[in-house]
Amino acid sequence: MQQFVNFTLGGLSQGAIYAAFALALVLIWRATRIINFAQGAMAMFTTYLALTLIESGLSYWAGFAAALAGGLVLGALVERVVMRPVEGGPELNAVIVTLGLFVAFQALAAILFGATFQSFPAPFGLRGFTVGEMTIAFTPFSVFVIASVVVVMLALTALFRFTDLGLRMRASAFSQEVSRLLGVRVGRMLTLGWALAAVVGSLAGLLIAGGNLVHPAYMDAVIVYGFVAAVLGGLESPGGAVAGGLIIGLALSYVSGYLGSELVTLAALAILVAVLLVRPRGLFSRVAARRV
Amino acid sequence: MRTLPRRFVPRSLLLRNLLGVLAGLVVVVLVLETTSPFRNSQLATMSYYAIAAAGLTVLTGLNGQISLGHGALMAVGAYTTALLLEGDAVPFSLAMLVAAAVTALVGILVGAAASRLHGPYLAGATLALAVGVPGLAIYFDGLLGGEQGLSVRSPRPPDWFADAHYFVTAGDLSSAKYLAYIGWLTLLLVILLLANLMASRFGRVWRAVRDDEVAAELAGLRLGRLRVLAFVVSAACAGLAGAVLAMVVRLAAPSGFTIVLSLSLLTAVVVGGLGSIAGALLGSALLVFLPPAVTNLGTGAGLTGVQAAQLAPLVYGVVLVVVMLLAPGGAMGLLRRFWRRGINQGGSR
């Protein structure tokens, strides 16, 4: 029983991170119909940025802020320079470009920051809370993880719901042509969308790194989990991405705990294939009307 | 009207391809005999990249299905070969065939799931395959050797081959050279089969499915079956490539089948030109001969060995992006464009 509780709690905090990562994928998918396979590599890159700053003597929070700012700039740059020409083209081309970025960022990080494992600090304690006389797998850091993911979700919801900018971004994701006719600078909105997504992705990268080891490939598996979570939620809906992330986090935590951590990625693949075969539009999608 | 040069080439496509492969064989023998053992082993490496890339280019270029999981499929072929060659009871050619068959079976499974997916969904699913499969080797470490992997005894040349080799070249047959021969003979065979397949009815309908699903289905084509078939053919090639890899590297270990392997194959196919076997060959040559050159440049510029080793993937990534942005047809696409422009200019004068 204690084991089950621990797996569940661990799964929830991991799931929150996957949810953030899936959210980043969904933001980009909604705006440009592209899955950004370089998302994980970009997040890894900004996490290394934070690590470099922290190791040079700055506080954790300075590194944290720098990584998020770096994500913002990196996301905008990538969209503006590399992705713009392939947006709206054949879907295979965009996929290949993001994969190229993935490989390039990973190699660049290995060159700049070294390819060895390095430990990344955590701002809060990593010892579990004690309930009664047993220690549960829920640490102050897990609280921070869940809280920061919730804050990001609320901020994004507020942005899209209540601000003029959010409305314009939603409009350009919904219909580029009409928005352009109505005077929305669609190009800028797309750039902003990628930048925001990269910030959320960087946050996920920082949260996974906290208290763990980082190396240039540490986000590889997270791309898969985030992608499965996003697909589980239907790729369209931010709420679905969050729910998908939590489900994946829990499921993978049980697989890792009861079967073995080597099987986690294959379990994710099995979930993905099962979902796509049974409900190709995700668990949470509404029935889409198809205009003939 | 019949044009003049046509008469020297046989009309039948099979014969034409056979002639091409025979010419290729002559070139292979000449090159392998005149180059150093180091180049021989590089060429052996190129042969398995090229086998896998040729299979991938048929899948992605002809049928429009992207696969980031070919590294995982190569792992299936390599581990099958390693297991079969363990006791010395199975001849390597049989082991290679079994490896191709087993990987083709896996290809049916993956292909059946893949046939329902497209574009980014397919990329994500096969990415999961590439990241996940090496974990299996660690999970079943009793059978598959865990992190260390399985060492493979590479086959020794049989007497008749050594004799024939001595008869033709009057030189010694080193182990590296023999492996390079195995790889390249397999590659030529694969090219012959694929070239015929691409020009056959299957090649045509695969292209039809790629270009317009609805039209293809209205014309009575079974989309699902055709896609699975393309995946199976491609997987069998990846399995053969894995078998050659296992024998050349003498090791099947999870570290050899990372996501970077799958993405390198994709780079080779895209840079060479999607859907072209010549492009796949060109791309695999790039995969083999570019890294040493780039690494040398890196160490020359003052990078450490570890850093310089990462320059090659950096170049792959950048090249992948640049090619997609500037010349989505790849090298063969560019060649074709210049060729056509040349003809047009010549004709207009």
Interface residues (C-beta under 8 A of the other chain):
Chain A: W29 I34 I35 F37 V82 P85 V86 P90 E91 L92 N93 V95 I96 V97 L99 G100 L101 F102 V103 A104 F105 Q106 A107 L108 A110 I111 G114 A115 A217 D220 A221 I223 V224 F227 V228 V231 G260 E262 L263 V264 T265 L266 A268 L269 L272 V273 L276 L277 P280
Chain B: T60 G64 I66 L68 A113 R116 L117 H118 G119 P120 Y121 A123 G124 A125 L127 A128 L129 V131 G132 V133 G135 L136 I138 Y139 T258 I259 V260 L263 L266 T267 V270 L303 V306 Q307 Q310 L311 A312 P313 L314 Y316 G317 V318 V319 L320 V321 M324 L325 P328
